[in-house]
Amino acid sequence: MGAQLRVYKRRIRSVTATKKITKAMEMIAASRVVKAQRKVAASTPYATELTRAVTAVGTGSNTKHPLTTEAESATRAAVLLLTSDRGLAGAFNSNAIKAAERLTARLEAEGKGVDTYIVGRRGIAHYNFRERTISHSWTGFTDEPSYADAKQIAGPLIEAIEMDTAEGGVDELHIVYTEFVSMMTQTAVDGRLLPLSLEDVATESSAADTPSKGEVRPLYEFEPSAEDVLDALLPRYVESRIYNALLQSAASKHAATRRAMKSATDNAGELINTLSRLANAARQAEITQEISEIVGGASALADATAGSDK
């Protein structure tokens, strides 16, 4: 019995130490998700104004720009997958990876080759383990991404879409990330960044603008030319979209970590209670056995004394 009691006590100490760690990680994730939410809210006005500017140029001119004109027969696409550098976030990374795999399968079914670009060590490890080709990857900033990180990611993607497919370029650019809906809900989504669908962008811009019914949109003149304006605006548009997706993904990851760590902390508490009950039962059994041995010994001694007196 003594050995069993020592085992229970050792397990209780181990689980208690784990509970302290998960509780600390839960509190850290809770503070980080609030900061990430603020960054998402702060990035929205810039993205909205940039969307309006892109819409104005795209709809106000007849310029055939490679970033707004769809290829007659698209043969190659790039998929940007956003995951995290660290785990302990429940199904956060696996959901994003599954969404990217579904998108890749859909594009391949359409007869398009797919180049995969990945942010985050978890996604890279998943693809490397399965020996899948990764065109480009980035790590080290998924918890707190900056605009410079988004710009670094956007660079090779814009180069790829401006390049001929015969030279290794792509016709389309898609992104897969986890959208932050609430502290309890985060959804893996995918969308096409390039070429821009001006109708969709105009609708999004109008929704942000909430224009009055029958409003007449202004006419624009572009200097030096609409194409030069698009050359300057569209890369910024891609960067802002990637930055917003990085922030959404970071907020979602912290929320998922908080939820996973809270669940782990609760489970550790329940396990400690169970082990404590077992330890108490073992201790009571040990005490009962000792009392029985004492009583039995005393009874045997009394019997032996009574026999010698006769």
C-alpha positions, -999 to +999 in steps of 0.1 A: +000+000+000+028+024+009+043+021-026+009+027-043+004+059-022+038+072-032+029+067-069-003+087-064+015+115-047+042+116-073+015+118-101-004+146-082+028+167-080+035+161-117-001+170-128-001+201-105+031+214-121+015+208-155-016+227-144+004+257-134+021+258-168-012+255-188-028+282-166+001+305-173-001+298-210-039+305-210-034+339-194-006+348-218-028+338-248-057+358-234-036+390-232-021+384-267-055+378-284-067+412-272-037+429-287-041+410-319-078+421-321-068+457-317-043+454-345-070+439-368-093+468-360-065+493-366-056+478-400-092+479-413-095+517-422-063+515-443-074+484-461-109+500-467-094+532-482-070+512-503-099+491-516-117+523-526-087+536-545-082+503-563-119+502-572-118+538-585-088+531-608-100+497-619-136+508-628-127+543-640-103+532-667-101+506-695-065+497-688-057+460-692-034+455-662-019+420-655-031+423-619-067+430-628-070+410-661-078+373-659-059+350-682-080+335-710-069+300-699-052+300-665-027+271-662-009+278-629-019+292-595-001+301-563-016+292-529-004+311-498-011+291-466-009+308-432-002+286-402+016+292-369+052+286-357+040+269-325+014+243-316-007+238-285-036+255-304-061+226-308-072+221-344-061+256-356-033+245-379-049+213-391-080+231-402-060+256-422-039+229-438-071+209-447-086+240-463-054+245-483-055+209-494-091+212-505-083+244-525-053+227-541-074+197-551-100+220-566-074+240-586-058+208-598-092+194-609-095+225-630-063+216-648-040+241-630-006+235-616-002+248-580+028+264-563+026+264-525+038+292-503+037+287-466+039+309-435+046+291-402+067+261-391+036+239-386+025+241-422+061+237-434+066+206-412+034+191-426+044+195-462+080+184-456+069+153-439+048+144-469+076+154-493+056+180-510+072+209-529+072+243-512+080+272-535+088+297-506+083+297-469+085+322-440+088+317-402+095+335-370+067+361-368+033+344-368+025+354-332+031+391-337+032+399-375+042+433-387+035+451-420+071+446-430+065+408-427+035+411-450+056+431-475+083+405-474+057+378-482+040+398-510+072+405-529+078+370-544+041+365-549+037+397-570+068+388-589+053+354-597+020+367-610+038+394-631+060+367-647+050+345-676+039+310-667+064+297-692+091+313-671+078+299-638+051+325-631+014+320-621-019+332-634-037+334-600-029+340-564-050+324-536-047+327-498-058+304-470-059+317-435-080+314-403-106+342-399-112+354-363-149+354-358-150+355-320-131+341-290-150+308-294-151+306-332-123+307-358-129+296-393-104+285-420-112+304-452-097+307-487-100+335-512-085+347-545-063+378-542-052+382-578-063+388-604-088+411-588-124+407-595-134+443-597-171+436-593-164+419-559-140+446-548-165+473-558-192+455-538-169+453-508-160+489-511-196+500-515-205+479-484-178+497-464-189+531-479-227+524-474-235+548-503-269+564-506-293+550-532-288+565-566-254+580-558-233+590-588-197+579-586-171+606-595-150+605-627-113+604-624-083+615-644-051+596-638-016+611-638+007+600-652-015+571-664-040+546-650-015+517-655+012+535-635-014+541-607-023+504-607+014+495-606+017+515-574-017+506-558-021+469-564+010+457-547+000+478-516-035+462-519-019+427-518+003+437-489-026+451-469-047+420-476-019+397-465-012+418-434-049+416-424-049+379-430-017+375-408-034+395-380-066+375-383-045+343-382-025+355-352-057+364-333-073+331-341-042+312-330-041+330-296-078+324-291-074+287-300-044+284-276-064+301-248-093+276-253-069+246-255-050+256-224-082+263-205-094+228-214-060+213-204-061+232-171-097+220-163-087+184-172-056+186-150-078+198-121-102+169-126-073+145-127-058+159-095-092+154-078-094+118-090-058+111-079-065+127-045-095+105-039-074+074-049-046+085-027-070+090+002-085+056-003-050+040-004-041+058+028-073+047+045-066+011+034-031+013+047-043+027+080-070+000+082-044-027+074-020-014+101-049-013+127-058-049+117-022-060+121-020-044+155-052-058+167-043-092+153-009-091+170-024-080+203-049-108+201-023-134+193-001-121+222-031-123+246-038-158+235-002-168+239-001-153+274-033-170+284-019-204+273+013-200+292-007-192+324-024-225+322 
